[in-house]
Amino acid sequence: MAVQLCCSPQPQPQPPFNLCFSATQYPLFVNSPQSQRRLYSQRGLLMIRASQLQTLKIEKSSLNICEAVSDSQLWAASALRVRSFYDFKPNSFAIQDHKKYLAEREFEALKERIAGKRLGFKRVSCIIATLPVSQISSISEDLSTACKISPCDEDRVVVASLDLNQCIRLPDELTGMKPEGAKADHARAYISNVCVAEELYRNGLGYSLVTESKRVAEDWGISDLYVHVAFDNEAAKNLYIKTGFVHENDEPAWQARFLDRPRRILLWSDLSKDYV
């Protein structure tokens, strides 16, 4: 039951974008600058609700993990993020238009980062996991429609995604301490924007994505990989520990209060050692 892997080169809205896993509660509309900052700064601090959901067991042999290259792949990843990171009220006015607007913002920002147009980032890749639409349509018509791509002759659905960012730091986040000196510019990277379709929790998709991100990072010459995670998000912490991350630093409580978000910790993985 081997997972198929493929490769290639890799957006965020204007605010910070450090995500850790799954879906939390977000308002449909953001009216004030403060609430907008809170919305985006908390995007990665998502609490897994798998225990409340009826999830689908997937056929691992049909899972494909690769770097997103085409516009359709990037759009599907953006749509999945909107679906995962916002809690939409079913009867809200113009909800589909608002979802499209949010997806368009994420799509354009994602393309900008992948194209190397975002200051402070040397390289960015969006890594996606896809499954045949035939496996998804029976459990979620919304997911299979919103996140569908059509590579070659087979319709597939983007069911999980993350960003790999080669940079010294992420905005408004704890900065990794390794490596030191001038080489940190090229040898440090961060994982962000991790999301998995809630219908498919507990299928190992997060583990597979992180494992592939490590392989891509090593190809880039990255020696030190980081991820930020909510202090109380035990499920996400367990995932990263399982894939070889260890604790490096805690966000000061005052900083979390100032940024109006849950407190985070910074985890580190030494890619020169084979943890996975």
C-alpha positions as CSV (number, residue, x, y, z in Angstrom):
1,M,0.0,0.0,0.0
2,A,2.6,2.5,-1.0
3,V,1.8,6.2,-1.1
4,Q,2.5,7.7,-4.5
5,L,4.8,10.7,-4.4
6,C,5.5,13.2,-7.1
7,C,7.3,16.6,-7.1
8,S,7.6,20.1,-8.5
9,P,7.8,23.9,-7.4
10,Q,4.4,26.8,-4.8
11,P,0.0,31.7,-1.2
12,Q,-1.3,33.5,2.0
13,P,-3.6,36.4,2.3
14,Q,-2.0,39.7,3.5
15,P,-1.8,38.7,7.2
16,P,0.4,36.0,8.8
17,F,-0.1,32.4,7.9
18,N,1.1,29.8,10.3
19,L,-1.3,26.9,10.5
20,C,-1.2,23.7,12.3
21,F,-4.1,21.4,11.7
22,S,-7.8,21.3,11.2
23,A,-10.9,23.4,11.8
24,T,-11.9,25.9,14.5
25,Q,-14.6,28.6,14.8
26,Y,-14.3,31.7,12.6
27,P,-16.8,34.5,11.8
28,L,-18.2,34.8,8.3
29,F,-17.5,38.4,7.9
30,V,-14.5,40.4,9.4
31,N,-15.4,44.0,10.1
32,S,-12.5,45.5,12.1
33,P,-8.7,45.5,11.6
34,Q,-8.4,43.8,15.0
35,S,-10.8,41.0,14.2
36,Q,-9.2,40.5,10.8
37,R,-5.8,40.2,12.4
38,R,-7.2,37.7,14.9
39,L,-8.8,35.7,12.1
40,Y,-5.6,35.2,10.1
41,S,-3.2,35.0,13.1
42,Q,-5.2,32.1,14.5
43,R,-5.6,30.2,11.2
44,G,-2.9,27.7,12.1
45,L,-4.1,27.0,15.7
46,L,-6.9,24.8,14.6
47,M,-8.4,22.2,17.0
48,I,-9.2,18.8,15.5
49,R,-12.9,17.8,15.9
50,A,-12.5,14.3,14.5
51,S,-14.3,12.8,17.5
52,Q,-17.4,14.7,16.5
53,L,-17.4,13.6,12.9
54,Q,-18.1,10.5,10.9
55,T,-14.9,10.1,8.9
56,L,-14.2,8.1,5.8
57,K,-11.5,5.5,5.6
58,I,-9.5,5.9,2.4
59,E,-7.7,3.5,0.2
60,K,-4.0,4.5,0.7
61,S,-2.9,3.0,-2.5
62,S,-4.9,5.6,-4.4
63,L,-3.5,8.6,-2.4
64,N,-1.2,10.9,-4.4
65,I,1.1,13.5,-2.7
66,C,2.9,16.1,-4.7
67,E,3.9,19.7,-5.0
68,A,1.1,21.8,-6.6
69,V,2.1,23.4,-9.8
70,S,-0.9,24.2,-12.0
71,D,-3.5,26.9,-11.3
72,S,-6.2,24.3,-10.8
73,Q,-4.1,22.6,-8.1
74,L,-3.4,25.9,-6.3
75,W,-7.1,26.9,-6.6
76,A,-8.3,23.6,-5.1
77,A,-5.8,24.0,-2.2
78,S,-7.1,27.5,-1.6
79,A,-10.7,26.3,-1.6
80,L,-9.8,23.6,0.9
81,R,-8.2,26.2,3.2
82,V,-11.3,28.4,3.1
83,R,-13.4,25.3,3.8
84,S,-11.2,24.3,6.7
85,F,-10.3,27.5,8.3
86,Y,-13.6,29.3,8.4
87,D,-16.9,28.3,10.1
88,F,-19.7,29.5,7.8
89,K,-23.2,29.9,9.1
90,P,-25.4,27.9,6.7
91,N,-28.0,30.7,6.2
92,S,-25.6,33.6,5.9
93,F,-26.3,36.1,3.1
94,A,-24.2,35.5,-0.1
95,I,-22.2,32.8,1.5
96,Q,-21.0,31.3,-1.8
97,D,-19.8,34.7,-3.0
98,H,-17.9,35.2,0.2
99,K,-16.3,31.8,0.0
100,K,-15.2,32.6,-3.6
101,Y,-13.8,35.9,-2.5
102,L,-11.7,34.3,0.3
103,A,-10.5,31.6,-2.1
104,E,-9.5,34.2,-4.7
105,R,-7.5,36.1,-2.1
106,E,-5.7,32.9,-0.9
107,F,-5.1,31.8,-4.5
108,E,-3.5,35.1,-5.6
109,A,-1.4,35.3,-2.4
110,L,-0.3,31.6,-2.8
111,K,0.8,32.2,-6.4
112,E,2.7,35.3,-5.4
113,R,4.6,33.5,-2.7
114,I,5.4,30.5,-5.0
115,A,6.6,32.9,-7.7
116,G,9.1,34.4,-5.3
117,K,7.4,37.8,-5.1
118,R,6.9,37.9,-1.3
119,L,9.8,39.7,0.5
120,G,11.6,37.6,3.0
121,F,10.9,34.2,1.4
122,K,13.5,32.5,-0.7
123,R,11.2,29.7,-1.8
124,V,7.7,28.4,-1.1
125,S,6.0,25.2,-2.1
126,C,2.4,24.1,-1.7
127,I,2.2,20.4,-1.1
128,I,-1.1,18.6,-1.7
129,A,-2.7,15.2,-1.2
130,T,-5.3,14.0,-3.6
131,L,-7.7,11.1,-4.0
132,P,-10.0,10.0,-6.8
133,V,-13.3,11.9,-6.8
134,S,-15.0,8.5,-6.8
135,Q,-13.8,7.9,-3.2
136,I,-15.0,11.3,-2.0
137,S,-18.3,12.0,-3.8
138,S,-20.2,9.5,-1.7
139,I,-19.3,11.2,1.6
140,S,-19.1,14.9,0.6
141,E,-20.4,16.4,-2.6
142,D,-19.3,19.8,-1.4
143,L,-15.6,18.7,-1.0
144,S,-15.6,16.8,-4.3
145,T,-17.0,19.8,-6.1
146,A,-15.1,22.7,-4.4
147,C,-11.6,21.0,-4.5
148,K,-11.7,18.9,-7.7
149,I,-8.9,18.9,-10.2
150,S,-8.7,16.9,-13.4
151,P,-5.1,15.8,-14.2
152,C,-4.7,13.5,-17.2
153,D,-7.9,11.4,-17.5
154,E,-8.8,11.1,-13.8
155,D,-10.8,13.5,-11.7
156,R,-9.2,13.9,-8.3
157,V,-9.9,15.9,-5.1
158,V,-7.4,17.9,-3.0
159,V,-8.0,16.6,0.5
160,A,-5.0,17.9,2.4
161,S,-2.5,20.7,1.9
162,L,0.4,22.5,3.6
163,D,3.0,25.2,2.7
164,L,6.8,24.7,3.0
165,N,8.5,28.1,3.4
166,Q,12.3,28.6,3.0
167,C,12.9,31.7,5.0
168,I,14.6,33.0,8.2
169,R,11.3,33.7,10.0
170,L,7.6,33.9,9.6
171,P,5.8,37.2,10.3
172,D,4.6,37.6,13.9
173,E,6.0,34.2,14.9
174,L,8.8,32.8,17.1
175,T,12.0,32.6,15.0
176,G,13.9,29.4,14.9
177,M,17.4,29.4,16.4
178,K,19.0,26.9,14.0
179,P,21.2,27.0,12.1
180,E,23.1,30.1,13.2
181,G,25.0,32.6,11.1
182,A,24.8,33.5,7.4
183,K,23.8,30.0,6.3
184,A,20.4,30.3,8.1
185,D,19.2,32.3,5.1
186,H,19.3,29.1,3.0
187,A,19.1,26.3,5.5
188,R,16.0,27.1,7.6
189,A,12.4,26.5,6.6
190,Y,8.9,26.5,8.2
191,I,5.8,24.4,7.6
192,S,2.5,26.4,7.6
193,N,-1.1,26.3,6.5
194,V,-1.6,22.6,7.3
195,C,-5.1,21.5,6.6
196,V,-6.9,18.2,6.1
197,A,-10.6,17.8,5.0
198,E,-12.5,17.1,8.2
199,E,-14.3,14.1,6.6
200,L,-10.9,12.4,6.3
201,Y,-9.3,12.9,9.7
202,R,-7.5,9.9,11.2
203,N,-6.3,8.6,7.9
204,G,-2.7,9.6,8.3
205,L,-2.9,12.4,5.8
206,G,-1.2,14.9,8.0
207,Y,1.6,12.5,8.6
208,S,2.0,11.8,4.9
209,L,2.1,15.6,4.1
210,V,4.7,16.4,6.7
211,T,6.8,13.4,5.6
212,E,6.8,14.7,2.0
213,S,7.5,18.2,3.1
214,K,10.7,16.9,4.8
215,R,11.8,15.2,1.7
216,V,11.2,18.4,-0.4
217,A,13.0,20.4,2.2
218,E,16.0,18.1,2.1
219,D,16.1,18.5,-1.7
220,W,16.3,22.3,-1.2
221,G,19.3,21.9,1.2
222,I,17.3,22.6,4.3
223,S,18.9,21.4,7.5
224,D,16.5,22.8,10.1
225,L,12.7,22.6,9.7
226,Y,10.2,24.3,12.1
227,V,6.5,24.4,12.7
228,H,4.4,26.5,15.1
229,V,1.5,24.8,16.9
230,A,-1.1,25.9,19.5
231,F,0.0,25.3,23.1
232,D,-3.1,23.2,23.8
233,N,-3.4,21.4,20.5
234,E,-2.4,18.0,21.6
235,A,-3.4,16.2,18.4
236,A,-1.2,18.5,16.3
237,K,1.7,18.2,18.7
238,N,1.5,14.5,18.7
239,L,1.5,14.5,14.9
240,Y,4.7,16.5,14.7
241,I,6.4,14.6,17.5
242,K,5.6,11.4,15.6
243,T,7.3,12.8,12.5
244,G,10.5,13.8,14.4
245,F,9.9,17.3,15.7
246,V,11.0,18.3,19.2
247,H,10.2,21.3,21.4
248,E,12.5,24.4,21.0
249,N,10.7,27.4,22.4
250,D,7.5,28.8,23.8
251,E,5.7,32.0,22.8
252,P,5.6,34.5,25.7
253,A,2.1,34.9,27.1
254,W,2.3,38.7,26.6
255,Q,2.9,38.3,22.8
256,A,-0.1,36.0,22.4
257,R,-2.3,38.5,24.2
258,F,-0.9,41.4,22.2
259,L,-1.6,39.5,18.9
260,D,-5.0,38.4,20.3
261,R,-4.6,34.7,19.6
262,P,-3.9,31.4,21.5
263,R,-0.4,30.9,22.7
264,R,2.0,28.8,20.5
265,I,5.1,26.7,20.8
266,L,7.8,26.3,18.3
267,L,8.9,22.7,17.3
268,W,12.1,21.9,15.4
269,S,13.3,19.0,13.3
270,D,16.9,18.2,12.4
271,L,16.8,17.0,8.8
272,S,20.4,15.8,9.1
273,K,19.0,12.9,11.2
274,D,16.6,10.3,10.0
275,Y,13.7,10.5,12.5
276,V,10.8,9.4,10.3
